Amino acid sequence: MDRTNNLRVAAIAIFTTVALASVSCTSEPSDTILVPEESTSPPTDADPRNFAVHSDFTALPDGPAPSAFETGQVASVAPVADPSMNLRISNGKLTFAPTVDGPAAAYFRTGDLGKPVTSVGMKWTFTAQPGGTPGVAAMAITDKPANPLGGASPLMPLHFIVTRDGWNYSVSPGTSGGGAELITLAAGQFSSPLSEDGNTIHEVQVDIRGNTATIELPDGNRQEVQDTRIEAWASRFAFFEPYVDRSTTDSITGFTEVWADT
């Protein structure tokens, strides 16, 4: 597998049983990847604490992942194939410490929010490991709780991943089995890699209005993506996910804050 850019790897983050060339940002020249519109407008100044669903992990004691969001809604974690993949609070971050030989992912999930999710965002750090390869921070909107051990994958109007090098926005029609089918709508590279020092907090937010998704990227750029499936597949669940392709060498994602709105 090509390790020059982990975006291909990240595209399989929802279920690690599938790798699709259609979601690779390195398998084709960059000018073949749709990047509809970009500006250098500053990120939104909306306070995540005002969103319907919100959690700040920075003041929580070390221990298991919380069973509720700070705003009161039920939170859950998806089943994992190995105990080392369990999400936990460590030093004010929601993170994991996988030791498996190969890919690892974990999912912090909302319940049914009652109405389609229209905004989702996260703040996180990347912490480099000795191997120096990039890990992934991901978030998604789904039509049911994500369960990587359950066979079927959810429908998704948004599956967003980011590494130190770039980002990818995909959608998925859902499957009855065999892993997720991710369809890339837009992707891009950062002009400078995001820090993996374990302290620098990165932030991204996606706002959906009809068939348009506006992405406030961690490098300060704004991206708009338009596709009819974004509106047609509107859904009421969300998740936040750390992912690594190689547990011992990829940088580890630690969420400091997550949020969603309807």
NORHUKA-V85629 format. One record per backbone hydrogen bond with DSSP energy under -1.0 kcal/mol. NH is the residue of the N-H (numbers start at 1). CO is the residue of the C=O. Records with the same first field share a line. If there is no record, write none. Layout:
NH = CO ; CO
This chain:
10 = 6
11 = 7
12 = 9
13 = 10
18 = 15
23 = 20
24 = 21
32 = 29
33 = 30
39 = 222
50 = 47
51 = 48
53 = 260
55 = 258
57 = 256
60 = 57
63 = 89
65 = 87
69 = 73
71 = 54
72 = 69
75 = 67
76 = 109
78 = 107
85 = 82
86 = 83
88 = 95
89 = 63
90 = 93
94 = 255
95 = 88
97 = 84
102 = 100
104 = 244
106 = 242
108 = 240
109 = 76
110 = 238
113 = 236
117 = 235
118 = 261
119 = 261
120 = 206
121 = 259
122 = 204
123 = 257
124 = 202
125 = 254
127 = 252
128 = 196
132 = 129
133 = 249
136 = 243
137 = 162
138 = 241
139 = 160
140 = 239
141 = 158
142 = 237
143 = 155
150 = 147
152 = 150
153 = 175
156 = 172
159 = 170
160 = 139
161 = 168
162 = 137
163 = 166
167 = 188
168 = 161
169 = 186
170 = 159
171 = 183
172 = 156
175 = 153
179 = 151
183 = 171
185 = 169
186 = 169
188 = 167
190 = 165
194 = 164
198 = 126
202 = 124
204 = 122
205 = 216
206 = 120
207 = 214
208 = 118
209 = 212
212 = 209
213 = 225
214 = 207
215 = 223
216 = 205
217 = 221
220 = 217
222 = 39
223 = 215
224 = 37
225 = 213
227 = 211
230 = 227
232 = 228
233 = 229
234 = 231
237 = 142
239 = 140
240 = 108
241 = 138
243 = 136
244 = 104
249 = 246
250 = 246
251 = 133
252 = 127
254 = 125
255 = 94
256 = 123
257 = 123
258 = 55
259 = 121
260 = 53
261 = 119
